[in-house]
């Protein structure tokens, strides 16, 4: 997983909150926090554009509502403990979304240690992205893998290795390989299964079942859809 350092633009000021959400300053003063669809959301106080923050809140509300509608309830209840952090970042950083799995890594990079086990995204990239495929769902899948299923899961690895050998996913999208390891495999197949509309294989649930039935069955078992 890419662990590039994030460059932060330091700006003064406090984020005016959207009229739809009750945002308050956390004790650090570095973030505003609110709750959207039951998820805790933190927004950097370096983001001084109230319209941008309001758009991010509305986009999150729509996407999280769609995610609630497709994920199994037993998994959803666990994933609602995963907080979401919105930061303001600038080029040359190229990381739009990330999962913070390690407090040691956060400390090493000088990040807020409260981000451990949470999802982060760049607010401008998030607001401007296409949300047809529910991009946050992929990152919730990473969180589910780390927090609930465990790495080196014996049901995921065989399906991944078989797919690798077959070359099903040997396709570059925007000049990069999308599925590099078993973690990517689980997350991207989960996104295809639950959201669909991906721009790269396996595209959607129907295509996944056609080209990678073992992966399809793996997703259903890991998410508790079938035994």
Secondary structure, DSSP 4 states (H G I P E B T S, - for coil): ---PPPPB----S-PPPPTTS--EE-TTSSEEEEEETTEEEEEETT---HHHHHHHHHHHHHHHHHHHHHS-HHHHHHHTTS-EEEE-B-TT----EEEE--HHHHHHTT--GGGTTEEEEEHHHHHHS--TT-HHHHHHHHHHIIIII-SS-HHHHHHHHHHHHHTTT--EETTEES--SHHHHHHHHHHHHHT---SSTT-SHHHHHHH-HHHHHHHHHHTTS--
